[in-house]
């Protein structure tokens, strides 16, 4: 049984534009049952990727960094060609393995390739730009949501003028 409150204006906009698929009661069935499972696939894969890094880094640093590219290619392909939740989940697990592996392999490769005089700064900049990238994406998401909501309000204002 779905117990949902009255949908907000942005939820109405997202439903009308096709971003949300819900039943007649206004409850998002996809989100209620499967979103957590699919999203957790990347986290599970990241844990597996960091464990895989322990073994793969012994083979070679350059090989490990190259292997992350394979996971970053195969994971989205699996998600693109999946026709169900299982495919999305396993695609996210594969992508998460690449994320976990790159979180270990890339800084280690950079620290070994950089000269000792700048080694600490190079690895520190990796972490700083990782954090800055997350902030920029968070701000961009807010701007996109604001613009989408503003366009929805603008469409509401145009209806009375057209009548």
C-alpha positions as CSV (number, residue, x, y, z in Angstrom):
1,X,0.0,0.0,0.0
2,X,1.4,3.3,-1.0
3,X,1.0,6.2,1.4
4,X,1.9,9.4,-0.5
5,X,1.2,13.0,0.2
6,X,-0.1,15.4,-2.4
7,X,2.6,15.8,-5.1
8,X,4.3,19.1,-5.4
9,X,4.5,21.3,-8.4
10,X,7.9,20.1,-9.4
11,X,6.7,16.5,-9.1
12,X,3.7,17.3,-11.3
13,X,6.1,18.8,-13.9
14,X,8.4,15.8,-13.7
15,X,5.5,13.4,-14.1
16,X,4.1,15.4,-17.1
17,X,7.4,15.5,-18.8
18,X,8.0,11.8,-18.4
19,X,10.7,11.9,-15.7
20,X,8.5,10.1,-13.2
21,X,6.3,7.2,-13.9
22,X,3.7,6.7,-11.2
23,X,0.3,5.2,-10.7
24,X,-3.0,7.0,-10.5
25,X,-2.6,7.7,-6.8
26,X,0.5,9.8,-7.4
27,X,2.9,7.3,-5.8
28,X,6.1,6.5,-7.5
29,X,6.2,2.7,-7.6
30,X,9.6,2.5,-9.2
31,X,11.2,4.6,-6.4
32,X,9.4,2.8,-3.7
33,X,10.6,-0.7,-4.6
34,X,13.7,-0.7,-6.8
35,X,15.6,2.6,-6.7
36,X,17.5,1.7,-3.6
37,X,18.5,-1.6,-4.9
38,X,19.8,-0.2,-8.3
39,X,21.6,2.7,-6.7
40,X,23.3,0.4,-4.1
41,X,24.8,-1.6,-6.9
42,X,27.5,1.1,-7.5
43,X,28.4,1.2,-3.8
44,X,28.7,-2.6,-3.7
45,X,30.8,-2.5,-6.8
46,X,33.1,0.2,-5.3
47,X,33.8,-2.0,-2.3
48,X,34.6,-4.9,-4.6
49,X,36.8,-2.6,-6.7
50,X,38.9,-1.6,-3.8
51,X,39.3,-5.2,-2.8
52,X,40.2,-6.1,-6.4
53,X,42.8,-3.3,-6.4
54,X,44.8,-5.2,-3.8
55,X,45.4,-8.0,-6.3
56,X,45.4,-6.0,-9.6
57,X,48.0,-3.4,-8.4
58,X,50.5,-6.2,-8.0
59,X,50.2,-6.9,-11.7
60,X,51.1,-3.3,-12.5
61,X,50.0,0.2,-11.9
62,X,49.5,1.1,-15.6
63,X,47.5,-2.2,-16.1
64,X,45.3,-1.3,-13.2
65,X,44.5,2.2,-14.5
66,X,43.8,0.7,-17.9
67,X,41.5,-1.9,-16.4
68,X,39.4,0.9,-14.9
69,X,38.7,2.1,-18.4
70,X,37.3,-1.4,-19.3
71,X,34.9,-1.2,-16.3
72,X,33.9,2.3,-17.3
73,X,33.0,1.1,-20.8
74,X,31.4,-2.3,-20.0
75,X,29.2,-1.0,-17.0
76,X,27.3,1.6,-19.0
77,X,26.9,-0.7,-22.0
78,X,25.3,-3.4,-19.7
79,X,23.0,-0.7,-18.3
80,X,22.2,0.6,-21.8
81,X,21.2,-2.8,-23.2
82,X,19.4,-4.1,-20.1
83,X,15.7,-4.5,-20.2
84,X,15.1,-4.9,-16.5
85,X,16.2,-4.1,-13.0
86,X,18.7,-6.9,-12.9
87,X,20.7,-5.5,-15.8
88,X,20.7,-2.1,-14.3
89,X,21.9,-3.5,-11.0
90,X,24.7,-5.5,-12.5
91,X,25.7,-2.6,-14.8
92,X,26.0,-0.4,-11.8
93,X,28.0,-3.1,-9.9
94,X,30.5,-3.2,-12.9
95,X,30.7,0.6,-13.0
96,X,31.2,0.6,-9.2
97,X,34.1,-1.8,-9.5
98,X,35.7,0.7,-11.9
99,X,35.1,3.5,-9.5
100,X,36.6,1.6,-6.5
101,X,39.6,0.5,-8.6
102,X,40.3,4.0,-9.9
103,X,40.0,5.5,-6.4
104,X,43.0,3.3,-5.4
105,X,44.9,2.9,-8.6
106,X,44.9,6.5,-9.9
107,X,46.4,8.2,-6.8
108,X,49.0,5.5,-6.4
109,X,50.0,5.7,-10.1
110,X,50.3,9.5,-9.8
111,X,52.4,9.3,-6.7
112,X,54.8,6.8,-8.3
113,X,55.1,8.7,-11.5
114,X,55.6,12.2,-10.1
115,X,59.0,13.5,-9.0
116,X,59.5,13.4,-5.2
117,X,59.6,17.2,-4.9
118,X,55.9,17.5,-6.0
119,X,54.5,14.1,-5.2
120,X,52.4,15.3,-2.2
121,X,51.0,18.2,-4.1
122,X,50.0,16.0,-7.1
123,X,48.1,13.5,-4.9
124,X,46.5,16.4,-2.9
125,X,45.3,18.1,-6.1
126,X,43.7,14.8,-7.2
127,X,41.6,14.8,-4.0
128,X,40.9,18.6,-4.2
129,X,39.7,18.4,-7.8
130,X,37.6,15.4,-7.0
131,X,35.8,17.3,-4.2
132,X,35.5,20.4,-6.4
133,X,34.0,18.3,-9.2
134,X,31.3,17.0,-6.8
135,X,30.5,20.5,-5.7
136,X,30.2,21.8,-9.3
137,X,27.9,18.9,-10.2
138,X,25.8,19.5,-7.1
139,X,25.4,23.2,-8.1
140,X,24.6,22.3,-11.7
141,X,21.9,20.0,-10.6
142,X,20.3,22.7,-8.5
143,X,20.4,25.1,-11.4
144,X,18.9,22.6,-13.8
145,X,16.1,21.9,-11.3
146,X,15.5,25.6,-10.7
147,X,15.4,26.3,-14.5
148,X,13.0,23.3,-15.1
149,X,10.7,24.5,-12.3
150,X,10.9,28.1,-13.6
151,X,10.0,26.9,-17.1
152,X,7.0,25.0,-15.6
153,X,5.8,28.2,-13.8
154,X,6.3,30.2,-17.1
155,X,4.1,27.7,-18.9
156,X,1.4,28.2,-16.3
157,X,1.6,31.9,-16.8
158,X,1.3,31.6,-20.6
159,X,-2.0,29.6,-20.5
160,X,-4.2,32.5,-19.2
161,X,-2.6,34.9,-21.7
162,X,-3.3,32.5,-24.6
163,X,-7.0,32.1,-23.5
